[in-house]
Each structure stands twice: as C-alpha cells, then as structure tokens.
Amino acid sequence: MQYGVETRELVRTFKAHDKSVTALNKVSISIKEGEIFGLLGPNGAGKTTLIKILTTLLLPTEGEAYVGGFNVVKEPDKVRKIISLVSGGETPGYGILTARENLWFFSQLYGLSSSVAKEKTKILMKDLDFVEYDKTRMSRLSTGYKQRLNLARGLLSDPKILFLDEPTLGLDVLTSKKLRSYIVDWAKRERKGTVLLTTHYMAEADEMCDRVAIIDNGRILTCDNPLTLKENLKENVIMRVEVSSVQADFSFMEKASGVVGYSQTRSIQSDTTTLKVIVRDEETFSDMMSKLERQKLKILSINKAEPTLEDVYISLVGRGFEEEEANANA
C-alpha cells in the first residue's frame, strides 16, 4: 500500500536550559493516500514538531519519515513539490498587497502560468467566499478572511498532501465551519488528496477525520477511527456534574479507585464548575458524589453523557485539556 505519510520510530529532542527535552518519542504513524488524518493533543504535545519534520522545516533526531514515498531528510526537494502547509494564526502574505495580489505573488513562486494562476485564484476566492475582498489589502482583512486567504494560498499549487496545523485557531464558529467543510470537499474531489490535521479541538477532528491519533508528551497513545475510539469507552460511565463554585477541589479523584479520569471547566461569570468524570461503574460515581457533598457543594445538575473524543483523551491520560494546559502554564 502506498502511504501519503509514514513515520518510523521518529524522535526529536531539544536542548532547553541545559536539559534535553523530548518533543517526539518514537512516533510511528501511517496515513493512507486520500485519508484525512487527525493528530490530536493539547498545546505542547508534539503536534507542530511533527508537522515541521514532515514538511522539511526541521530535522528528526532519530527515526525516519516519508511523505509521498520520499524521505524527508534525503529527498526534501521532492517532498516540497507535492506538499503545502497551512497554519492557524499565520500571516498569509504581505500586508500592503491586496488579497488577489498576494495569491498572484505566490502563484508565481509556485511557477504557475498566468492563465492558470488567474483561473485558480478566481475559483479559490469564489469557493472560499471572499471575492468581495479581492482588492482589500491583506493587513485590513479580519482574522477569518486572512485564514481563508491562507488556505487559498496553500491550495494554489494543487498539493498532493496538505498539512494543516491548527487551521481554525482563533476563528469564529461560522468561519471554522466553512473552512472545515471546504477542506473535506477538497480531499474528496482530489480523491487521493491526503490531509494531516493537527488540532486540540476534538469536535473538529470528529467531524472531519477518517482516523485520529491522540498524542501527549510526544507519544502516540492510540490511533483508530473516531467511532471505534468512542465505542471502546461505552463500558464506562460518563457523567457531567455542575456545582455552584469555582473553588471546588476535585483532586481527590486523581487517586480514587474506579475513576478513569476527569476534566473540569470553570466559569467565573456564573461562579460554577462543570465536572466531567469517567468512572468504571455507578457505584464509583455514587462514592464520588458523596465526597463532593461532604465539601458542602451545591449540586446544580447531574447528567449522563455520550462518549466524545475528549473523553477518549481523558481516559488515556486521566485529565482533560484544561488541567493539562493549566499545569503547563503554572
């Protein structure tokens, strides 16, 4: 089978404050041609490092990586001819140039003829719905329209493999939905158009991806299609509990028997905390509720929840993204 992307025992280490930090720890993945593959994990998990290696922007410390069958270290020029990279929050060109002028500029860097460049620019601006801004300077575009321009720039060269690094970062709901829909349509039209998407938005990956891998601390924890990953959690009980305090202490659950993992979302405005907990059985959940009540917390609501990809992550690492990112910033 021809893989669009393949890595074998990929390792990348960095030196930081005289210490060696492992960003990727023996990462092995295989992405089929025509597949939309999601790499999920919190900030600092190793997602961007992997993207940089696969797009020839960074050398691996150990292991091998192939894109389109080409070795990224030994054949970087061949890799660059068949790929494109679009990153969320990235400036898509030059501020003094208009949207159309930026696309024209990059089309010439790609070596497109004038007629082809004009036609592709026209189609992409129409498909991504920003024709009315064709004469607007890039510096005056909103964040959402800058990212539409960024995606259009990435697709000008008709890449065989498209790398998307947090493509909807910081975008509003409607713009994010528009870009997700277009990316899926593009992959289907190209038939063998392969996409590697990195994100920490679990719903985004669930909607778009044929398969997903969850990465944490540079290690791949699991890899499968979203439905199978969620189905595997159904033997557990997943509950959502809202309590009337942002000061609630749930640390007792970290070592509690029968608790697979939990996450918490605090709302300062309403002074509430929403707890999502995965437990082995109903009895474990009852014990947990008793401990919460002993803290004299007012329970506002209790609901059973269906498994999500974030629950898959929680079950693997024990904590949700909120706790992981809070600890990283502490």
C-alpha positions in Angstrom: 0.0 0.0 0.0 1.2 3.5 -0.9 1.1 5.8 2.1 0.8 9.5 1.8 2.7 10.0 5.1 4.7 7.4 7.1 6.9 7.8 10.1 9.0 5.1 11.8 10.2 5.4 15.4 10.5 9.2 14.9 12.3 11.0 17.7 13.0 14.7 18.2 14.8 16.2 21.2 15.7 19.8 22.0 18.1 21.4 24.4 16.4 23.7 26.9 18.2 25.2 29.9 21.0 22.6 29.7 18.4 19.8 29.7 17.3 17.5 26.9 13.5 17.8 26.2 11.9 15.0 24.1 9.2 16.6 21.8 8.6 13.3 19.9 9.1 9.9 21.4 9.3 7.1 18.9 6.3 8.2 16.8 5.1 5.8 14.2 2.1 6.6 12.0 0.9 5.6 8.6 -1.5 7.8 6.6 -3.2 6.3 3.5 -3.5 8.2 0.3 -6.8 10.1 0.2 -7.2 10.0 4.0 -8.0 12.9 6.3 -5.9 12.0 9.4 -6.2 13.9 12.7 -3.4 14.4 15.2 -5.0 15.4 18.5 -3.5 16.7 21.7 -3.0 19.7 24.0 -0.6 22.5 23.4 3.0 21.2 23.7 2.1 17.6 22.9 4.4 17.5 19.8 1.9 18.1 17.0 3.7 21.1 15.5 7.1 19.5 15.8 5.9 16.5 13.8 4.4 18.8 11.1 7.7 20.7 10.8 9.6 17.5 10.3 7.2 16.2 7.7 7.3 19.5 5.8 11.2 19.5 5.8 11.4 22.5 8.2 13.0 20.5 11.0 15.3 17.5 11.0 14.5 14.5 13.2 16.9 13.4 15.9 16.2 9.7 15.2 13.9 7.6 13.0 12.6 8.0 9.5 9.8 10.0 7.9 8.4 9.6 4.3 6.0 11.9 2.5 4.6 10.7 -0.8 7.1 7.9 -0.6 10.1 10.4 -0.4 12.4 10.5 2.6 12.1 14.0 4.2 15.8 14.1 5.1 17.4 12.6 1.9 14.8 14.0 -0.6 13.5 17.3 0.7 13.2 18.9 -2.7 10.9 16.1 -3.9 8.8 16.4 -0.8 8.3 20.2 -1.1 7.0 19.8 -4.7 4.0 17.8 -3.6 3.0 19.4 -0.2 1.5 22.5 1.2 1.4 23.8 4.8 -1.3 26.0 6.3 -1.0 27.1 9.9 -3.6 28.8 12.0 -2.7 32.4 13.0 -0.1 32.6 10.3 0.2 35.8 8.2 -0.9 34.7 4.7 1.3 37.1 2.8 2.2 40.8 2.6 0.1 43.4 4.3 0.5 46.1 1.6 -0.7 43.7 -1.2 -4.4 43.0 -1.8 -5.9 39.5 -1.4 -5.7 38.9 -5.1 -2.2 40.3 -5.4 -1.0 38.0 -2.7 -2.4 35.0 -4.4 -0.8 36.1 -7.7 2.6 36.6 -6.0 2.6 33.1 -4.5 1.3 31.6 -7.8 4.4 32.9 -9.5 6.6 31.4 -6.7 4.9 28.1 -7.5 5.8 28.6 -11.2 2.2 28.7 -12.4 1.5 30.2 -15.8 -0.5 33.5 -15.9 -3.6 31.8 -17.3 -3.6 29.0 -14.8 -2.8 31.4 -11.9 -5.7 33.7 -12.8 -8.2 30.8 -13.1 -7.1 29.1 -9.8 -7.3 32.5 -8.0 -10.7 33.1 -9.3 -12.0 29.7 -8.3 -10.4 29.7 -4.8 -11.7 33.2 -4.0 -15.2 32.2 -5.1 -15.2 28.8 -3.3 -13.9 30.3 0.0 -16.3 33.2 -0.3 -14.0 36.3 -0.3 -14.3 37.7 -3.8 -15.7 40.9 -2.4 -12.3 41.4 -0.6 -10.1 40.8 -3.7 -9.0 44.4 -3.7 -8.6 44.8 0.0 -5.1 45.0 1.5 -4.3 41.9 3.4 -3.4 43.9 6.5 -7.1 45.2 6.6 -8.7 41.7 6.5 -10.3 40.2 9.5 -8.7 37.2 11.1 -11.3 34.9 9.5 -10.7 36.3 6.0 -6.9 36.2 6.5 -7.2 32.5 7.2 -9.4 32.0 4.1 -6.6 33.7 2.1 -4.1 31.5 3.9 -5.9 28.3 2.8 -6.3 29.6 -0.7 -2.6 30.2 -0.9 -1.9 26.7 0.3 -4.1 25.1 -2.4 -2.8 27.2 -5.3 -0.2 24.6 -6.1 -2.6 21.7 -6.2 -0.7 19.8 -3.4 -0.9 16.1 -3.2 -0.6 16.2 0.6 -2.0 19.1 2.7 -0.7 19.8 6.2 -3.0 21.8 8.4 -1.6 22.9 11.7 -4.4 24.3 13.9 -6.1 25.8 10.8 -9.1 27.2 12.7 -7.2 28.6 15.7 -8.9 31.7 17.0 -11.7 31.7 14.3 -15.4 32.2 14.9 -17.8 29.3 14.6 -19.1 30.1 11.2 -15.7 30.7 9.6 -14.4 27.5 11.2 -17.3 25.5 9.8 -16.8 27.0 6.3 -13.1 26.0 6.3 -13.7 22.5 7.6 -16.4 21.9 5.0 -14.1 23.1 2.2 -11.2 21.0 3.3 -13.3 17.8 3.4 -14.7 18.7 0.0 -11.3 19.3 -1.4 -10.0 15.9 -0.2 -13.0 14.1 -1.8 -12.6 16.0 -5.1 -8.9 15.2 -5.3 -9.7 11.5 -4.4 -6.0 11.0 -3.4 -5.7 14.3 -1.7 -4.2 13.4 1.7 -4.7 15.7 4.7 -2.8 15.7 8.0 -4.7 17.9 10.5 -3.3 18.9 13.9 -5.8 20.3 16.4 -6.9 20.4 20.0 -10.5 20.9 19.0 -11.9 17.4 19.4 -15.2 18.1 17.8 -13.4 19.4 14.7 -11.4 16.1 14.4 -14.6 14.1 15.0 -16.4 15.8 12.1 -13.5 15.8 9.6 -11.2 12.8 10.1 -11.3 9.3 8.8 -8.8 8.3 11.6 -7.3 10.1 14.5 -4.2 9.6 16.7 -4.0 11.1 20.1 -0.6 12.4 21.2 0.6 13.5 24.6 4.1 14.4 25.8 5.5 13.3 22.4 3.9 9.8 22.5 1.1 8.4 20.4 -1.4 7.0 22.9 -3.9 5.5 20.5 -4.9 5.5 16.8 -8.2 4.5 15.2 -11.4 5.9 13.6 -13.4 8.2 15.9 -16.4 5.9 16.1 -14.3 2.9 17.3 -12.4 5.0 19.9 -15.7 6.3 21.3 -17.3 2.9 21.2 -14.5 1.5 23.3 -15.5 3.8 26.2 -19.1 2.7 26.4 -18.2 0.1 29.0 -17.5 3.0 31.4 -20.0 5.5 32.9 -19.5 9.2 31.8 -21.2 11.8 33.9 -21.4 15.6 33.8 -21.9 17.4 37.1 -22.3 21.1 37.6 -21.5 22.6 41.0 -22.0 26.2 42.3 -18.4 27.1 43.0 -15.2 27.8 41.0 -13.2 26.9 44.1 -14.3 23.3 44.2 -11.5 20.8 44.8 -11.6 17.6 42.7 -8.0 16.5 43.4 -9.3 13.5 45.4 -10.4 11.9 42.2 -6.8 11.6 40.9 -6.1 8.6 43.1 -9.7 7.4 43.6 -10.3 3.7 42.8 -12.6 3.3 39.8 -12.2 6.8 38.4 -10.8 6.6 34.9 -10.3 10.3 34.5 -11.9 13.7 34.7 -12.0 17.2 33.4 -13.3 20.5 34.8 -14.4 23.7 33.2 -14.7 26.7 35.5 -17.0 29.7 34.8 -16.0 32.8 36.8 -19.1 34.7 35.5 -21.6 32.3 36.9 -19.3 31.0 39.7 -19.9 27.4 38.6 -17.7 24.5 37.7 -18.7 21.8 35.3 -17.1 18.4 36.1 -17.0 15.6 33.6 -15.9 12.3 35.1 -15.4 8.9 33.6 -15.9 6.0 36.1 -15.9 2.2 35.9 -19.4 1.8 37.4 -22.4 3.6 39.0 -21.2 2.6 42.5 -17.9 4.6 42.0 -19.9 7.6 40.8 -22.1 7.4 44.0 -19.0 7.4 46.2 -17.6 10.4 44.3 -20.9 12.3 44.8 -20.8 11.6 48.5 -17.3 13.2 48.7 -18.5 16.2 46.8 -21.4 16.6 49.2 -19.0 16.5 52.2 -17.4 19.6 50.7 -20.8 21.3 51.1 -21.0 22.0 47.4 -24.4 22.7 45.9 -25.0 20.3 43.0 -26.9 22.2 40.3 -27.2 19.3 37.7 -26.2 15.8 37.0 -26.4 14.3 33.5 -25.2 11.1 31.8 -23.1 11.9 28.7 -22.3 10.1 25.5 -18.6 9.4 24.8 -16.6 12.1 22.9 -13.1 12.1 21.6 -12.1 14.3 24.5 -13.4 11.6 26.8 -11.1 9.2 24.9 -8.2 11.5 25.7 -9.3 11.8 29.4 -9.4 8.0 29.7 -5.9 7.7 28.4 -4.1 10.5 30.4 -6.5 10.8 33.4 -7.1 14.5 33.0 -8.7 16.9 30.5 -7.1 19.6 28.4 -8.0 22.3 30.9 -5.9 20.7 33.6 -3.0 19.8 31.2 -2.7 23.3 29.9 -3.1 24.9 33.4 -0.3 22.7 34.7 1.9 23.6 31.7 1.4 27.3 32.4 1.9 27.0 36.2 
